[in-house]
Amino acid sequence: MTPDAGWFALWEGHPGLPTRWDALARLQLPERAYLLFRASVAKVVELAVETEYLGHSHEAHGHDYAEAGRAAGRVRSPNLWWPDARSWVVGTDIDGDDTLIAGSNAAVEAILARPDLVARTVTAEDQLTERT
């Protein structure tokens, strides 16, 4: 296993995805299928910006769209991503407002300690919201 190698799953129903991705492997979960990508987990920001950029015309927005989107926080992140070691996982549902992270107690404590993140612990009994 490569320490920083990981997997990214992007819902296959996003508009504007390139046809060259049709041949990618799929992760089939009970309610949705996801395209699978393999890359360094450090590449998550690049992949997020690329997928958002793909849904827009390069001619209409120019090549600065990706930078402008990143600066404005308009990026479409992978819906699921995790390292080869499977020591943590990040998940953002298509219909939800929350991103969930599961990992070791140390990883969770490190996230909760970050003043620049809005984070809290959740339990199986917590209700998550849907986008309206």
ZADO-1210 file (C-alpha; in nm, 4 decimals, padded with zeros to 6 digits):
<atoms>
<atom x="00.0000" y="00.0000" z="00.0000" code="MET" pos="1"/>
<atom x="00.1146" y="00.3499" z="-00.0788" code="THR" pos="2"/>
<atom x="00.0511" y="00.5751" z="00.2239" code="PRO" pos="3"/>
<atom x="-00.1048" y="00.8625" z="00.0329" code="ASP" pos="4"/>
<atom x="-00.2789" y="00.6613" z="-00.2403" code="ALA" pos="5"/>
<atom x="-00.6524" y="00.6554" z="-00.2239" code="GLY" pos="6"/>
<atom x="-00.9882" y="00.6182" z="-00.3896" code="TRP" pos="7"/>
<atom x="-01.2425" y="00.8788" z="-00.4916" code="PHE" pos="8"/>
<atom x="-01.6044" y="00.8058" z="-00.5769" code="ALA" pos="9"/>
<atom x="-01.8110" y="01.0628" z="-00.7670" code="LEU" pos="10"/>
<atom x="-02.1841" y="01.0166" z="-00.8278" code="TRP" pos="11"/>
<atom x="-02.2319" y="00.9202" z="-01.1918" code="GLU" pos="12"/>
<atom x="-02.5459" y="01.1368" z="-01.2211" code="GLY" pos="13"/>
<atom x="-02.3693" y="01.4749" z="-01.2106" code="HIS" pos="14"/>
<atom x="-02.4443" y="01.6752" z="-01.5275" code="PRO" pos="15"/>
<atom x="-02.1684" y="01.7487" z="-01.7747" code="GLY" pos="16"/>
<atom x="-01.9340" y="01.4619" z="-01.6947" code="LEU" pos="17"/>
<atom x="-01.7100" y="01.3707" z="-01.9878" code="PRO" pos="18"/>
<atom x="-01.7995" y="01.0651" z="-02.1934" code="THR" pos="19"/>
<atom x="-01.4403" y="00.9402" z="-02.1539" code="ARG" pos="20"/>
<atom x="-01.5362" y="00.8583" z="-01.7935" code="TRP" pos="21"/>
<atom x="-01.8050" y="00.6108" z="-01.9110" code="ASP" pos="22"/>
<atom x="-01.5492" y="00.3269" z="-01.9014" code="ALA" pos="23"/>
<atom x="-01.4404" y="00.3919" z="-01.5417" code="LEU" pos="24"/>
<atom x="-01.5054" y="00.1297" z="-01.2763" code="ALA" pos="25"/>
<atom x="-01.8162" y="00.1855" z="-01.0655" code="ARG" pos="26"/>
<atom x="-01.8885" y="00.1572" z="-00.6963" code="LEU" pos="27"/>
<atom x="-02.2489" y="00.0426" z="-00.6694" code="GLN" pos="28"/>
<atom x="-02.4215" y="00.1276" z="-00.3420" code="LEU" pos="29"/>
<atom x="-02.7890" y="00.0553" z="-00.2671" code="PRO" pos="30"/>
<atom x="-02.9260" y="00.3845" z="-00.4003" code="GLU" pos="31"/>
<atom x="-02.6568" y="00.5191" z="-00.6336" code="ARG" pos="32"/>
<atom x="-02.3604" y="00.4302" z="-00.8513" code="ALA" pos="33"/>
<atom x="-02.0337" y="00.6210" z="-00.8361" code="TYR" pos="34"/>
<atom x="-01.7407" y="00.6555" z="-01.0749" code="LEU" pos="35"/>
<atom x="-01.4152" y="00.5380" z="-00.9167" code="LEU" pos="36"/>
<atom x="-01.0883" y="00.7281" z="-00.9457" code="PHE" pos="37"/>
<atom x="-00.7520" y="00.6333" z="-00.7993" code="ARG" pos="38"/>
<atom x="-00.5078" y="00.9056" z="-00.7015" code="ALA" pos="39"/>
<atom x="-00.3140" y="01.0530" z="-00.4140" code="SER" pos="40"/>
<atom x="-00.5477" y="01.1740" z="-00.1407" code="VAL" pos="41"/>
<atom x="-00.3647" y="01.5073" z="-00.1676" code="ALA" pos="42"/>
<atom x="-00.5266" y="01.5447" z="-00.5128" code="LYS" pos="43"/>
<atom x="-00.8805" y="01.5802" z="-00.3705" code="VAL" pos="44"/>
<atom x="-00.8869" y="01.9587" z="-00.4241" code="VAL" pos="45"/>
<atom x="-00.7698" y="01.9248" z="-00.7850" code="GLU" pos="46"/>
<atom x="-01.0309" y="01.6576" z="-00.8549" code="LEU" pos="47"/>
<atom x="-01.3017" y="01.8681" z="-00.6904" code="ALA" pos="48"/>
<atom x="-01.2176" y="02.1725" z="-00.9037" code="VAL" pos="49"/>
<atom x="-01.1900" y="01.9616" z="-01.2191" code="GLU" pos="50"/>
<atom x="-01.5331" y="01.8037" z="-01.1758" code="THR" pos="51"/>
<atom x="-01.6965" y="02.1414" z="-01.1173" code="GLU" pos="52"/>
<atom x="-01.5140" y="02.2858" z="-01.4184" code="TYR" pos="53"/>
<atom x="-01.6353" y="02.0030" z="-01.6428" code="LEU" pos="54"/>
<atom x="-01.9965" y="02.1096" z="-01.5978" code="GLY" pos="55"/>
<atom x="-01.9296" y="02.4477" z="-01.7604" code="HIS" pos="56"/>
<atom x="-01.8214" y="02.5615" z="-02.1015" code="SER" pos="57"/>
<atom x="-01.4534" y="02.6479" z="-02.1221" code="HIS" pos="58"/>
<atom x="-01.5331" y="02.9004" z="-02.3934" code="GLU" pos="59"/>
<atom x="-01.7899" y="03.0813" z="-02.1821" code="ALA" pos="60"/>
<atom x="-01.5791" y="03.0977" z="-01.8691" code="HIS" pos="61"/>
<atom x="-01.2203" y="03.0728" z="-01.9883" code="GLY" pos="62"/>
<atom x="-00.9516" y="02.8739" z="-01.8145" code="HIS" pos="63"/>
<atom x="-00.9748" y="03.0999" z="-01.5083" code="ASP" pos="64"/>
<atom x="-01.3050" y="02.9396" z="-01.4111" code="TYR" pos="65"/>
<atom x="-01.1380" y="02.6716" z="-01.2005" code="ALA" pos="66"/>
<atom x="-00.9393" y="02.9289" z="-01.0025" code="GLU" pos="67"/>
<atom x="-01.2420" y="03.1561" z="-00.9619" code="ALA" pos="68"/>
<atom x="-01.4539" y="02.8602" z="-00.8548" code="GLY" pos="69"/>
<atom x="-01.1983" y="02.7533" z="-00.5979" code="ARG" pos="70"/>
<atom x="-01.1693" y="03.1088" z="-00.4598" code="ALA" pos="71"/>
<atom x="-01.5491" y="03.1340" z="-00.4313" code="ALA" pos="72"/>
<atom x="-01.5804" y="02.7889" z="-00.2755" code="GLY" pos="73"/>
<atom x="-01.7711" y="02.6528" z="-00.5779" code="ARG" pos="74"/>
<atom x="-01.6229" y="02.3078" z="-00.6119" code="VAL" pos="75"/>
<atom x="-01.7865" y="01.9688" z="-00.6442" code="ARG" pos="76"/>
<atom x="-01.5974" y="01.7334" z="-00.4208" code="SER" pos="77"/>
<atom x="-01.5959" y="01.3582" z="-00.4602" code="PRO" pos="78"/>
<atom x="-01.8891" y="01.2090" z="-00.2726" code="ASN" pos="79"/>
<atom x="-01.6696" y="00.9507" z="-00.1021" code="LEU" pos="80"/>
<atom x="-01.2937" y="00.9317" z="-00.0590" code="TRP" pos="81"/>
<atom x="-01.0585" y="00.7210" z="00.1471" code="TRP" pos="82"/>
<atom x="-00.6938" y="00.6081" z="00.1576" code="PRO" pos="83"/>
<atom x="-00.5757" y="00.2580" z="00.0690" code="ASP" pos="84"/>
<atom x="-00.5273" y="00.1868" z="00.4398" code="ALA" pos="85"/>
<atom x="-00.9009" y="00.2479" z="00.4949" code="ARG" pos="86"/>
<atom x="-00.8125" y="00.4307" z="00.8155" code="SER" pos="87"/>
<atom x="-01.0717" y="00.7027" z="00.7500" code="TRP" pos="88"/>
<atom x="-01.3445" y="00.7947" z="00.5026" code="VAL" pos="89"/>
<atom x="-01.5065" y="01.1225" z="00.3963" code="VAL" pos="90"/>
<atom x="-01.8612" y="01.1214" z="00.2616" code="GLY" pos="91"/>
<atom x="-02.0905" y="01.3908" z="00.1228" code="THR" pos="92"/>
<atom x="-02.4325" y="01.2732" z="00.0068" code="ASP" pos="93"/>
<atom x="-02.5866" y="01.4237" z="-00.3073" code="ILE" pos="94"/>
<atom x="-02.9052" y="01.5204" z="-00.1227" code="ASP" pos="95"/>
<atom x="-02.7497" y="01.6234" z="00.2074" code="GLY" pos="96"/>
<atom x="-02.5952" y="01.9367" z="00.3491" code="ASP" pos="97"/>
<atom x="-02.3345" y="01.7631" z="00.5619" code="ASP" pos="98"/>
<atom x="-01.9975" y="01.6031" z="00.5055" code="THR" pos="99"/>
<atom x="-01.9273" y="01.3148" z="00.7382" code="LEU" pos="100"/>
<atom x="-01.5837" y="01.1917" z="00.8342" code="ILE" pos="101"/>
<atom x="-01.5169" y="00.8626" z="01.0079" code="ALA" pos="102"/>
<atom x="-01.1783" y="00.7755" z="01.1464" code="GLY" pos="103"/>
<atom x="-00.9776" y="00.7135" z="01.4572" code="SER" pos="104"/>
<atom x="-01.0469" y="00.9071" z="01.7761" code="ASN" pos="105"/>
<atom x="-00.7216" y="01.0989" z="01.7178" code="ALA" pos="106"/>
<atom x="-00.8298" y="01.2008" z="01.3667" code="ALA" pos="107"/>
<atom x="-01.1728" y="01.3118" z="01.4880" code="VAL" pos="108"/>
<atom x="-01.0206" y="01.5104" z="01.7756" code="GLU" pos="109"/>
<atom x="-00.7814" y="01.6832" z="01.5322" code="ALA" pos="110"/>
<atom x="-01.0744" y="01.7889" z="01.3130" code="ILE" pos="111"/>
<atom x="-01.2809" y="01.9087" z="01.6092" code="LEU" pos="112"/>
<atom x="-00.9849" y="02.1155" z="01.7324" code="ALA" pos="113"/>
<atom x="-00.9644" y="02.3167" z="01.4077" code="ARG" pos="114"/>
<atom x="-01.1135" y="02.6635" z="01.4637" code="PRO" pos="115"/>
<atom x="-01.1565" y="02.7151" z="01.0878" code="ASP" pos="116"/>
<atom x="-01.3979" y="02.4211" z="01.0526" code="LEU" pos="117"/>
<atom x="-01.7570" y="02.3864" z="01.1655" code="VAL" pos="118"/>
<atom x="-01.7469" y="02.0355" z="01.3066" code="ALA" pos="119"/>
<atom x="-01.9259" y="01.8285" z="01.5663" code="ARG" pos="120"/>
<atom x="-01.9515" y="01.4640" z="01.6555" code="THR" pos="121"/>
<atom x="-02.2600" y="01.2714" z="01.5482" code="VAL" pos="122"/>
<atom x="-02.4132" y="00.9440" z="01.6544" code="THR" pos="123"/>
<atom x="-02.6352" y="00.6924" z="01.4789" code="ALA" pos="124"/>
<atom x="-02.9357" y="00.8612" z="01.6426" code="GLU" pos="125"/>
<atom x="-02.8647" y="01.2071" z="01.4952" code="ASP" pos="126"/>
<atom x="-03.0881" y="01.3347" z="01.2147" code="GLN" pos="127"/>
<atom x="-02.9046" y="01.4746" z="00.9142" code="LEU" pos="128"/>
<atom x="-03.0667" y="01.7378" z="00.6970" code="THR" pos="129"/>
<atom x="-03.1551" y="01.7248" z="00.3304" code="GLU" pos="130"/>
<atom x="-03.1057" y="02.0109" z="00.0893" code="ARG" pos="131"/>
<atom x="-03.4165" y="02.2117" z="00.0258" code="THR" pos="132"/>
</atoms>
